[in-house]
Amino acid sequence: MVREEINRMLDVLPESELNMAYSRIAMVYRKYMYEKMIADKGVKVTEFCEESEEMIQRWDDVFAHNLDDILKETIHYSQYKWHMFSYEQQECLEGEAARVAFDAEDKNDLYVMYQHSPYVQIFENASAIVAADFDEQQDIYIFDKAFTWTYVHTHESMCGPYFYKIEA
């Protein structure tokens, strides 16, 4: 029924409008396929953690602890937290080394946040998760529940991914 209705609508759209329809459908498709892939790996996702605001603040406090307000403004930290890595203000692994380090970490339980979202997701039973699972995601920050490491995949192909681990 729905498919028939969608096809009926597409049939009357001019070619110039089909690109927009395609782009929206492709976005829905990518989101669905990402969520399906995560679920197929047995990961239980809690959509929005009640303590999201506190966890985002804690991420800032732990992983960007060495950046003062002036430096944060200079590197446009509020626009993208990952600028602390791209502006080389926080030592980290980058590119393939970051991916390998992330893959090697224990990932049973994870927090996942996006740059432009006020919410943090909880991934439970996430040990099968690997860096490649996030290749289509943009400005995503993954970190362990103990806040000892973070993995960041950006929207910029020439920036990242980044992996930062707090020295014990």
Secondary structure, DSSP 8 states (H G I E B T S, - for coil): -HHHHHHHHHHHS-HHHHHHHHHHHHHHHHHHHHHHHHHHTT-EEES--TTHHHHHHHHHHHHTTT--HHHHHHTTTTT-TTHHHHTTSS--EETHHHHHHHHHS--SEEEEEETT-S-EEEEES-TT--GGGGTT-SSEEEEETTSSEEEEE-S-TTS--EEEE---
